[in-house]
Amino acid sequence: MQTTMQAHLELKYMQEMQRERIALCEQKDKEIEEKKRTVENLEHENRLLRDTITGLREENGRLRQVSLQLISENASVRHDNINTRKENAKLRFRSRA
């Protein structure tokens, strides 16, 4: 009788330990799935950021071209302004004479 009871208790203990191991495995599986989803989300966000960076680099290149064009136009306008001032000075000098 004692050994039957002892065997029954050991069996219950083993079953309880097995349930705990199963619960731990299920919890680890959930954690792994959550981490996989996190990685997938981060990879997606990374792709979006890379696309944004590429777009910003392209826009930066276009803006540099516009900036160089404006610098060139500004130099031309300054040159014209200098010539106009020279002409105005000549006209003032002639009108005084």
Backbone torsions as a table, in degrees:
resi	resn	phi	psi	omega
1	MET	NA	-41.8	-178.7
2	GLN	-64.0	-43.2	-177.9
3	THR	-69.3	-33.9	177.4
4	THR	-65.5	-44.0	178.5
5	MET	-64.8	-41.7	179.6
6	GLN	-64.7	-43.4	178.7
7	ALA	-64.0	-38.8	177.8
8	HIS	-63.6	-43.3	178.2
9	LEU	-65.7	-40.8	178.2
10	GLU	-63.1	-41.7	177.9
11	LEU	-62.3	-44.4	177.9
12	LYS	-61.2	-42.9	179.3
13	TYR	-61.3	-46.0	-179.6
14	MET	-63.0	-40.8	178.7
15	GLN	-64.2	-41.3	178.6
16	GLU	-64.4	-42.4	178.7
17	MET	-63.3	-40.7	179.0
18	GLN	-64.7	-40.9	177.2
19	ARG	-62.0	-40.3	178.7
20	GLU	-65.0	-42.4	178.6
21	ARG	-64.1	-41.1	178.0
22	ILE	-62.4	-43.4	179.0
23	ALA	-62.4	-41.4	178.0
24	LEU	-64.0	-42.3	178.8
25	CYS	-62.9	-42.4	178.6
26	GLU	-63.6	-40.2	177.9
27	GLN	-64.2	-42.5	178.4
28	LYS	-64.0	-39.8	177.6
29	ASP	-60.2	-42.8	178.7
30	LYS	-62.9	-43.3	179.4
31	GLU	-62.8	-40.8	179.3
32	ILE	-64.0	-44.6	179.0
33	GLU	-62.0	-40.6	178.9
34	GLU	-64.1	-41.4	178.9
35	LYS	-66.8	-37.0	176.6
36	LYS	-61.8	-43.4	178.4
37	ARG	-63.5	-40.2	178.6
38	THR	-61.5	-44.6	179.0
39	VAL	-62.2	-44.4	178.7
40	GLU	-60.9	-42.9	178.5
41	ASN	-63.2	-42.1	179.7
42	LEU	-67.4	-37.2	176.8
43	GLU	-64.1	-41.7	177.9
44	HIS	-62.7	-46.6	179.3
45	GLU	-61.8	-38.5	178.4
46	ASN	-62.6	-42.4	177.2
47	ARG	-61.9	-43.0	179.1
48	LEU	-61.9	-42.9	179.9
49	LEU	-65.4	-39.1	177.6
50	ARG	-63.2	-42.0	177.0
51	ASP	-61.9	-41.8	178.3
52	THR	-62.6	-43.5	179.3
53	ILE	-62.0	-43.6	178.9
54	THR	-60.4	-45.3	178.5
55	GLY	-61.6	-41.0	179.7
56	LEU	-67.5	-36.5	177.7
57	ARG	-65.2	-41.7	177.9
58	GLU	-63.5	-44.3	178.6
59	GLU	-62.8	-39.1	178.4
60	ASN	-61.6	-41.7	177.5
61	GLY	-61.8	-43.5	178.3
62	ARG	-63.3	-43.1	-179.4
63	LEU	-65.7	-33.4	176.8
64	ARG	-65.1	-40.9	177.7
65	GLN	-62.3	-44.8	178.5
66	VAL	-62.6	-41.5	-179.8
67	SER	-62.5	-43.5	178.4
68	LEU	-64.5	-38.9	177.9
69	GLN	-63.6	-44.0	179.6
70	LEU	-65.6	-37.3	177.6
71	ILE	-63.2	-42.4	178.8
72	SER	-64.0	-45.1	178.6
73	GLU	-63.3	-38.9	179.0
74	ASN	-63.1	-41.6	178.3
75	ALA	-63.0	-40.2	179.2
76	SER	-64.2	-43.9	179.6
77	VAL	-64.5	-40.6	177.5
78	ARG	-61.6	-42.6	178.8
79	HIS	-61.4	-45.1	177.8
80	ASP	-61.6	-39.8	179.6
81	ASN	-62.7	-41.6	178.4
82	ILE	-63.3	-44.3	179.1
83	ASN	-63.5	-39.2	178.5
84	THR	-63.8	-42.6	178.1
85	ARG	-61.9	-40.3	178.0
86	LYS	-62.8	-44.8	179.0
87	GLU	-62.1	-43.7	178.4
88	ASN	-61.5	-39.9	179.5
89	ALA	-64.5	-42.0	178.6
90	LYS	-62.5	-42.8	-179.4
91	LEU	-64.9	-40.5	178.4
92	ARG	-64.4	-41.4	180.0
93	PHE	-63.8	-42.0	179.4
94	ARG	-68.1	-36.5	-178.2
95	SER	-71.0	-24.1	177.8
96	ARG	-77.0	-29.4	-175.1
97	ALA	-78.1	NA	NA
